[in-house]
Amino acid sequence: LLNINVGGKLFYIAIKVAARYPITRLGKLALYTDPMKKLQLCDDYSVQRNEYFFDRDPSMFHYIFHFYRSGVLWIMDELCPSNFVEEIEYWGIHLKYSQRCCRILFEEKQDELSEYLKIQKELEAELEPLDSAEHFEGKFLGRFRKMIWNLIENPYSSVPAKIIAVMSSFFVLISIVGMTLSTVEEMKHKTGKMWMEQVEMICAIFFTSEYLMRLISSSSFKNFLRAAFNAVDLVAILPFYIQLLFENLDEADTLYHEELHKVENVSKLGKVLKLIKLMRIFRILKLARHSTGLRAFGFTIRQCYQQVCCLFLFIAMGVFTFSALMHSVEHDVPGTNFTSIPYAWWWAAVSLSTVGYGDTVPDTVLGRVVAFGCISFGIILNGMPISILYNKFSDYYAKLKAHE
């Protein structure tokens, strides 16, 4: 017999039984004749009691002991996958010795644990700032840059930092409201336009100051440019300066070409200016910097991108299928709107989303049957991902909030 002492608990295994598995630790212990080699396999050896000591968990060794007696490695649900894998690797036993049903469940549990740890790490990285206070030690103006960094990036560090965070969100909302009001007909007169321009200028100055302070306090210029939030900040301020540049070019071009292609140039620049002004809508993304809910939503979409892409694929398949069916049963009806499959796409899309504007409707009985199938498919399709996305969102939001 091999006298095995695991964590103070004795186990007796026949040498003949252990020798059946020569690649395992106890199999080698049974087969080796050289005492020095045997000592390398265990943590200690008692000559008087002929006892090999292993400093391992005795409760876990019960499964190893059972394996040598029965030839089957049993895996219980309550076992920690990481700990169990570590133990069987130490004893040199492969997972293939377990039953297929146990092995499948265990591998699924391993995958779930790996996915959980991966998401946990990404959630922590979501709130972890690019820099930390330690990065400024020994750098040029390190103390000053650290103070600015705390002021801009760490709203919980002081009352002024909290005020700046609130002001940042306030100016974003003011900017969006100003952009919205500028499209109202009553605000397009001279006084209203002047007020809107002044509001836009104040917001742009604040956003520029905020961006420059972040740039100055960054410990790595390369990492600063790579950060998504900093890219959003840059997009928030660029339209204002590009608009100023184009307006100046527009004035110079009008004076220089007062009679030659004047209307055409003004028209082209006007279209470009409208597009640039529209870019200001991206300022609303700045709110994500101070909103845990928006971060959790973005993180949910990133984690569930496969399900979201699959949903869009199903929608596309539904649109193509039901638009083709509707065209085939309705194209002969006089005055129908389903003159071709592309014309039926809009009807299929709004029917699948269960909105159903009613601007395009079938006239025949078969057409209404197809419409009913399309709407039913849309209800089932829209109901599938809601619970998955909502559960994950609420889970990620709670974890982000706790970590924050």
Phi, psi and omega in degrees: 000148169266122177269107185251123176251109181249108178060031178094359179248132185271139175226142180241120180235132179294137180301321180297321180291314181296327182291346177294337181241078189292340182274351179277165183296314180288331175296318177294321180297325180284328185270330183291142176252340180282119181301325181294320178294323178295321180295330178290339181274338182241172179273332179198163181217132177258115182291319183299318183260358182053054189236129178263127184256134176234125180274070181230175181284117181292328179294327178284330182290342177303322180289324177292317180298318179295326179298316180293329181280325186248341184082005180236132179267112181271141180236120180268150183296328185283354182286143174284123183303317182296316181294319181294317179297320179298319181292313183291332175291322179296317182278356175076026181256132182273152181293342182295342179284352179275164177293148185300319181296316179296320183294319179296313180296321181293318179294324175297318179295322176298315180297318178298317180294317179298317179295320179297315180294323179296314180295320179299318179294318180291325177296319178294321179292334181297322181261350181284124181292160180297321180247168173220171184300330183289335184292343184267355181291128179080001179270164178296126183052041186300318182293318180294316181293325177296321180295318179293320180299315178297324182292323186265318190262340185238085184295343181270001184282328182199171178293315177301324179295321178294321180296318180295320178297319178293319179297322179299314178294322180297315181292327176298313180295319178299317180298316180294319178296318178298317179296323180292314182292333181295343179269351179286136185301320182293336182269002183271357176285175191301314183293313180297319180296321179295318179296318180296321179294321179293318177299316179297320180294317180296316179297317180296321178295318179295314180297322179294316179299317180297317180295317180294322178295321177294321180294317180294320184276358180283137180278340180223117181295323181295314178295327179296317181289330182284337185294136183294319182295324179291327175295321177297318178299320180293318178296330181290330184257337183299317182305323181297313183285325177293322178297317177300316181297314181292324179294321176293320177295322180298315180295315180296318181294324180291319178293322184284318179249064186294329183245344186257115178055030183298308183295320182295315181294317180297320180296316180297313180294327178298319178294319179296318179297321178298319179294319180293319178297325179296332180296342180295342180296336180291350178298334181297337178292341178296336180296335180296335179297327183247009182240115178293326180297316179294322177295317180296323179295313178298320180294322179297316180296320179294320182285331183254025185297329179293316178295321180294316178297321178295321178297315178297324177296316178297320179297315179298317178298317179297317180299312181294318183293308185286331176292322177294318179295317181295319179297321183293331182262346186245351189292340180272352182286129180298133178074016181287151175272350181270059182285338177207167180296316177301326178291336181273351181299316182299315178300316181296321182294313182287332177286321177295325179282359180062018176280307175057079183293336181081007178287335177227119183227151177283152181253334183268164178295316179298323178297321179289327175296316177298318179298318178298317177298321179296315180294318179298316178298321179295320179297314179296316183296317181288333182281336185296307188276350186300310183295320180297310183294318182293316180299317179292320179299313181296323179293312180295322180296317179297320181290318177297318180295319179294317180293323179295000000 
